[in-house]
Each structure stands twice: as C-alpha cells, then as structure tokens.
Amino acid sequence: MNHDLVLAADIGGTQMRAALVGLDGQVLLRRSAPTPSEAEAAAALIDLVRSVGSSDEGSRVAHAVVGLPGAVDYRAGRLLWAPNLPEAWPDLLSRDTLSE
C-alpha cells in the first residue's frame, strides 16, 4: 500500500480546514468548517480531521500536521496560548489528543 499523503489541518479564529495532500503538493481532498466558539468544541476539529482521514484515500496517509494559531511548547506537545480561540482549547489541543 502506498503511504504517500499528508493529512494537513489548520485552525483559525473563524475557520478550520483539513486536507489530504500529495507529497508533490497536490490537494486531493479539502474540507472546512466554522471554528466553534464554545470551549468544549475542540472536538469539532477532531471530527473534521477524522472526516478527511476516513475518506477512501485516508489509508494512504504517511504523516499529519496541524497548524495552530498561537504559541506552542513543542517539548510538552501542547498549545500554550491562542488569542483567537476559546481559553479552554489549548488544553484540548495537545499532541496526545490530536494523535489519537
């Protein structure tokens, strides 16, 4: 099986986006959703990523990357602060949570 795709996600203050991208940069599948304003809605990002990853092409994913709009502690694997997201989201957007 070819594992030649990257699952990329980006969280912004108003929109969340997820896509399957070939190693050559070609976007094969792209989905977006409004960024919810509720603190417990970080699950909406996970649902969006799952919807892209569970597509027919999802089995070809070799890597995943998530763009976060704020300061990241890479050692601890967590978002420290993001001015455009609800205050509770940094704790919900850890490396462990997103890796699941």
C-alpha positions in Angstrom: 0.0 0.0 0.0 1.3 3.5 -0.9 1.6 5.8 2.1 2.2 9.0 0.1 -0.2 11.5 1.5 -0.1 14.1 4.3 -3.1 15.0 6.3 -2.9 18.7 7.0 -5.2 20.7 9.3 -5.3 24.4 10.2 -7.2 26.1 12.9 -8.1 29.7 12.6 -10.2 32.1 14.6 -13.1 31.7 12.1 -12.4 28.6 10.0 -10.9 25.2 10.5 -9.6 23.4 7.4 -8.4 19.8 6.8 -7.0 18.3 3.6 -5.2 15.3 2.1 -2.2 16.5 0.2 0.2 14.5 -2.0 3.9 14.8 -1.4 4.0 16.8 -4.6 1.7 19.4 -3.1 -1.5 18.4 -5.0 -4.6 18.8 -2.8 -6.7 15.6 -3.2 -9.5 16.4 -0.7 -10.3 19.6 1.3 -12.9 20.3 3.9 -13.6 23.2 6.1 -16.0 24.2 8.9 -16.5 27.2 11.1 -14.4 27.3 14.2 -16.9 26.9 17.0 -16.8 29.5 19.8 -17.7 27.1 22.6 -14.9 25.9 24.9 -15.8 22.2 24.6 -16.0 22.4 20.8 -12.3 21.3 20.2 -13.9 18.0 19.3 -15.2 19.7 16.1 -11.6 19.9 14.8 -11.1 16.2 15.6 -14.3 15.4 13.7 -13.2 17.4 10.7 -9.8 15.7 10.6 -11.4 12.3 11.0 -13.8 13.0 8.1 -10.8 13.7 5.8 -8.7 10.8 7.2 -11.5 8.3 6.9 -12.0 9.0 3.2 -11.1 6.4 0.6 -7.7 8.0 0.3 -7.1 8.2 4.1 -5.3 4.8 4.2 -2.5 6.4 2.2 -1.7 8.9 4.9 2.0 8.8 6.0 2.2 12.0 8.0 -0.1 14.5 9.7 0.5 18.2 10.5 -1.7 20.6 12.4 -1.3 24.4 12.2 -2.2 26.1 15.4 -2.7 29.9 15.8 -0.6 30.7 18.8 2.4 29.8 20.9 3.3 26.1 21.0 5.5 24.2 23.6 6.9 21.6 21.2 8.7 19.7 24.0 5.5 19.3 26.0 3.4 18.8 22.8 0.8 21.4 23.6 -0.6 24.8 22.6 0.2 27.4 25.2 -2.0 30.2 24.1 -4.0 31.2 21.1 -5.7 34.7 21.2 -8.4 33.8 18.7 -9.6 30.5 20.3 -11.6 29.9 23.4 -9.4 29.8 26.6 -10.0 26.1 27.2 -8.9 25.0 23.8 -5.1 24.9 24.4 -5.5 22.1 26.9 -7.7 20.2 24.5 -5.3 20.5 21.5 -2.4 18.6 22.9 -0.1 16.3 20.8 -1.6 13.3 22.6 -5.2 14.3 21.9 -4.6 15.2 18.3 -2.5 12.0 17.7 -5.5 9.8 18.7 
